């Protein structure tokens, strides 16, 4: 993972930057592959809205849908979540480095 800007990372974090999508990520990670019917059960979000959120997540590479009969079943792409974790670790290292330099400057 380089320090250069990565448009795939921006797309990934934009997709994760919505509370409804984060709930969908959580449900899919915890409960495994699910249909839109199951994803909307017990929520205040419509099937159409969930479908739109899943499409955003699909464009970012976070989920994958497959047809099973009349329904689409959605599942997480764990490798994209792993990429997000690596990006965050890189940012953490950059901040730690910057704060270390600042500390040396202030103390020196």
Buried (B, 14 or more C-beta within 10 A) or exposed (E): EEEEEEEEBEBBEEBBEBEBBEBBBEBBEEEEBBBBEBBBEEEEBEEEEBBBBBEBBBEBBBBBBEEEEEBBBBBBBEEBBEBBEEBEEBEEEEEEEEEEEEEEEEEE
